[in-house]
Amino acid sequence: MSKIITVTVNTSIDYLIEVSDFEIGAATRAHSGERFAGGGGINVARALATLGEEVISLGFVGADSATFFEEPNLVTHRSLLTVVPEKNRENITVHDPERHVHSYIQTPGYSVTHDDLLCLNKAMQQFISPGDWVVISGSLPQGAPKSTEWELVRLAQSLGATVVLDTSKEDLKRGLDAKPYMVKPDLRELEMLTGQKLKGDEDGIVSAALQIARSGVEVVIVSRSSAGVIVASREPERVWLAKVAVDGHLHSVPLVGSGDSLVGGITYGLFNNKPLVESLRLGVACGAANLLTVGPAKFKLTDVERLAAKVEVKELELSPAL
């Protein structure tokens, strides 16, 4: 039976802290502080497990952080991360609810060696079968060659899997050469990948997304926060705009995990043979539902179901110039 596997080579611990009137150089007391197992693929796996899909997580975890990645409440999620020396990086978000300001701090984490990467390759060869979907998500850790994303995509493809790549900047540019099935660039990455100067106008974004699709990528997702998601498909060549108004109390740090929840929802739909439009509707609902919860991709199914009914999906007419 086909399955979904996520690969996260640079897992993290996401530390969310809420501090009113945060002042640099001053002693202050936090209202709350919570840590969550994180990293792109881990968040995607959590979203998939919440939707009821069985998912396996491969990748790395620091020896000092391994127990943090055991989530027994997600019964459909099997974490099979390879343990490496040292500890995970921490992504620290300090939110000031009075000023509505977020401050971000990232600490360095573990490094990986050539032998570590060989272990990951062996794990992928062991668990990936033809017909599987593989989501490769997140950044690269110290020690990983720049070609790592490309090599992981090609390995998964050689094993018969459909590959989703969600990384950033130069890692995305290199990984794109392996022609993954689906990618999720942001606006700056669209500019880097296509050489187009985007000013946020819809036509420019559509043109850039189609340029990537025409290079051999089947689905291109461009998330623009509250402005909605633009998705381009290669065959047939079509483009949609999807968005939803979030009704409810927004979590104080809303952006952590929303993009991963979006990817998880769309992947879940496509893996289960749902049309792209229906999968897009589900993904947007998952991303929006994440705004209502504490922690990355820890949304509630009831919120997803309610918001999915309100997602607006509109097919955009392609001009001859595109």
C-alpha positions in Angstrom: 0.0 0.0 0.0 1.3 3.4 -0.9 2.2 5.8 1.9 3.6 9.3 2.5 7.1 9.9 3.9 8.5 13.2 5.0 12.3 13.9 5.0 13.6 16.6 7.3 17.4 16.9 7.4 17.4 19.9 9.7 14.9 19.3 12.4 14.4 22.0 15.1 12.8 22.8 18.4 10.4 25.7 18.0 10.3 27.8 21.2 7.4 30.3 21.3 7.6 32.9 24.0 5.1 35.7 24.8 6.4 38.8 26.5 4.5 42.1 26.9 6.4 45.3 26.4 9.6 43.4 25.4 12.6 45.5 25.8 16.2 44.6 24.8 18.6 44.9 27.7 15.9 44.7 30.4 14.8 41.9 32.6 11.3 40.8 32.0 8.9 38.0 32.8 7.3 35.9 30.0 3.5 35.2 30.0 4.1 31.8 28.5 6.7 29.7 26.8 6.2 26.4 24.9 8.5 24.2 22.9 7.5 22.0 20.0 9.3 19.5 17.8 9.7 21.3 14.5 11.3 21.5 11.1 9.5 21.6 7.8 8.9 17.9 7.2 8.0 17.3 10.9 5.3 19.9 10.7 4.0 18.5 7.4 3.9 15.0 9.0 2.0 16.4 12.0 -0.5 18.0 9.6 -0.9 14.7 7.7 -1.3 12.7 10.9 -4.0 15.1 12.2 -5.9 14.6 8.9 -5.7 10.8 9.6 -3.0 9.9 7.1 -0.3 7.4 8.1 3.0 9.0 7.6 6.7 8.2 8.3 9.2 10.8 9.2 12.8 10.3 8.1 15.8 12.7 8.6 18.0 13.6 11.5 17.6 14.5 15.2 20.2 15.6 17.7 21.0 13.0 20.4 20.2 15.5 23.2 16.8 16.3 21.6 15.6 12.9 20.4 12.9 12.4 23.1 11.3 15.7 22.1 10.2 14.1 18.7 8.1 11.3 20.2 4.5 12.4 19.9 2.4 9.4 21.1 -0.9 11.3 20.6 -0.3 11.2 16.8 -0.9 7.5 16.4 -0.6 7.5 12.6 2.8 9.2 12.7 6.0 7.0 12.9 9.1 9.0 13.6 12.2 7.1 12.4 14.8 9.9 12.6 18.5 9.1 12.5 20.2 10.2 15.7 23.3 12.3 15.3 25.6 13.9 17.9 24.9 17.3 19.5 21.5 18.9 19.8 18.9 20.4 17.5 18.8 24.1 16.6 16.2 26.2 18.3 13.9 28.6 16.5 13.0 31.1 19.2 10.0 33.4 18.5 9.4 36.2 21.0 5.9 37.8 20.6 5.0 41.1 22.2 1.1 41.1 22.2 1.0 44.8 23.3 3.0 46.0 20.3 2.1 43.2 17.9 5.7 42.6 17.1 7.6 39.3 16.6 11.3 38.8 17.2 13.1 35.8 15.8 16.3 34.2 17.1 17.9 31.0 15.6 20.6 29.0 17.4 23.0 26.7 15.6 22.3 23.0 15.8 23.9 19.7 14.9 26.2 19.0 11.9 25.9 16.0 9.7 28.7 14.0 8.0 29.0 12.0 4.8 28.3 8.9 6.8 25.2 10.4 8.3 23.8 11.2 4.8 24.6 7.7 3.7 22.5 6.4 6.7 19.6 8.7 5.5 19.9 7.4 2.0 19.8 3.8 3.2 16.7 4.6 5.3 15.0 6.1 2.2 15.9 3.0 0.2 14.4 0.9 2.9 11.1 2.7 3.3 10.3 4.3 0.0 8.4 2.1 -2.5 6.9 2.8 -6.0 3.7 4.8 -5.6 4.7 6.6 -2.4 4.7 10.4 -1.9 7.8 11.9 -0.4 7.8 15.4 1.1 11.3 16.9 1.4 11.0 20.0 3.5 13.1 22.5 5.4 16.7 23.8 5.4 20.0 22.1 5.3 22.1 21.5 8.5 25.7 22.3 8.9 27.9 19.8 7.0 25.4 18.9 4.3 26.7 19.5 0.7 24.8 22.2 -1.3 23.7 19.4 -3.6 21.8 17.5 -0.9 18.3 18.6 -1.8 18.8 17.7 -5.5 20.3 14.3 -4.5 17.4 13.5 -2.1 14.8 14.4 -4.8 16.5 12.2 -7.4 16.9 9.3 -5.0 13.2 9.4 -4.1 12.3 9.6 -7.7 14.5 6.7 -8.6 12.6 4.6 -6.0 9.3 5.4 -7.8 8.0 8.1 -5.5 6.3 11.4 -6.3 8.3 14.2 -4.7 7.2 17.4 -3.1 10.0 19.9 -2.4 9.5 22.7 0.1 12.8 24.4 0.8 14.1 27.9 0.3 16.5 30.2 -1.6 19.5 28.5 -3.3 18.5 25.1 -1.9 15.2 25.4 -3.8 17.0 26.6 -6.9 19.3 23.6 -7.0 16.5 21.1 -6.0 14.3 22.5 -8.8 16.8 21.1 -11.4 15.7 17.6 -10.3 12.1 18.4 -11.4 10.1 17.5 -8.3 6.3 17.2 -8.7 5.4 20.1 -6.5 7.2 23.1 -5.0 6.2 26.1 -2.8 8.3 29.2 -3.5 7.5 32.6 -1.9 7.5 35.8 -3.8 11.2 36.5 -3.3 12.1 33.0 -4.4 9.9 33.4 -7.5 12.0 36.4 -8.4 15.2 34.5 -7.9 14.1 31.4 -9.8 12.6 33.3 -12.8 14.5 36.6 -13.0 11.2 38.4 -13.0 10.7 41.5 -10.8 7.5 41.0 -8.9 5.6 43.9 -7.3 2.9 41.7 -5.9 0.7 42.1 -9.0 -1.3 39.0 -9.8 -0.3 38.8 -13.5 3.4 38.9 -12.7 3.0 36.1 -10.1 1.0 34.0 -12.5 3.6 34.5 -15.2 6.4 33.5 -12.8 4.6 30.5 -11.5 3.8 29.3 -15.0 7.5 29.7 -16.0 8.5 27.3 -13.2 5.7 24.8 -14.2 6.8 24.9 -17.8 10.3 23.9 -16.7 8.9 20.5 -15.7 7.3 21.0 -12.3 3.6 19.8 -12.2 2.3 22.0 -9.4 3.6 25.4 -8.2 2.2 26.8 -5.0 2.7 30.5 -4.2 1.4 31.5 -0.7 0.9 35.2 -0.1 -0.5 35.1 3.5 -3.9 36.9 3.7 -3.8 37.7 -0.1 -4.4 34.1 -0.8 -2.6 31.2 -2.6 -1.9 31.1 -6.3 -1.4 27.6 -7.7 -0.3 26.8 -11.3 -0.5 23.4 -12.9 1.6 22.2 -15.9 -0.7 19.7 -17.6 -3.2 21.0 -18.2 -1.9 24.5 -17.9 -4.2 26.2 -15.5 -4.0 28.7 -12.6 -6.2 29.2 -9.5 -6.4 31.7 -6.7 -7.7 30.4 -3.4 -8.3 32.3 -0.1 -10.3 32.2 3.0 -11.2 34.7 5.7 -10.2 33.3 9.1 -13.0 33.8 11.7 -11.9 33.3 15.2 -9.2 34.2 17.7 -5.9 34.2 16.0 -3.0 32.7 17.9 -0.4 35.2 18.9 2.3 33.7 16.6 0.2 32.8 13.7 2.7 32.2 10.9 4.7 29.3 12.5 3.7 26.1 10.6 1.0 27.6 8.4 3.0 27.0 5.2 3.7 23.4 6.3 0.0 22.9 7.1 -0.8 24.1 3.6 1.6 21.7 2.0 0.3 18.9 4.2 -3.3 19.5 3.2 -2.6 19.7 -0.5 -0.4 16.6 -0.4 -3.0 14.7 1.5 -5.6 15.5 -1.1 -3.5 14.7 -4.1 -2.2 11.4 -2.5 -5.8 10.4 -2.0 -6.6 11.1 -5.7 -8.6 14.2 -5.0 -8.7 16.8 -7.8 -6.1 19.6 -7.5 -8.9 22.2 -6.8 -10.3 20.1 -4.0 -6.8 19.5 -2.6 -6.1 23.2 -2.8 -9.2 23.9 -0.8 -8.2 21.5 1.9 -4.6 22.9 2.0 -5.8 26.5 2.4 -8.2 25.4 5.2 -5.3 23.6 7.0 -3.1 26.7 6.7 -5.8 28.9 8.0 -6.8 26.5 10.8 -3.2 26.7 12.0 -3.7 30.4 12.8 -6.2 29.4 15.5 -4.0 27.0 17.4 -0.8 27.1 19.5 2.1 25.2 17.9 3.1 24.5 14.3 0.6 22.4 12.4 -1.3 21.5 15.5 -4.6 22.6 14.1 -8.0 21.1 14.9 -10.0 19.0 12.4 -13.2 20.8 13.3 -11.6 24.1 12.3 -10.4 22.6 9.0 -13.8 21.3 8.1 -15.5 24.6 9.0 -13.0 26.7 7.0 -12.8 24.4 4.0 -16.5 25.1 3.3 -15.6 28.8 3.2 -12.5 28.7 0.9 -13.0 30.6 -2.3 -11.3 29.0 -5.3 -11.3 31.0 -8.6 -9.7 29.9 -11.8 -7.7 32.7 -13.4 -8.0 33.4 -17.1 -4.7 33.1 -18.8 -3.9 36.0 -21.3 -2.2 35.2 -24.6 0.9 37.1 -23.3 1.4 34.5 -20.6 
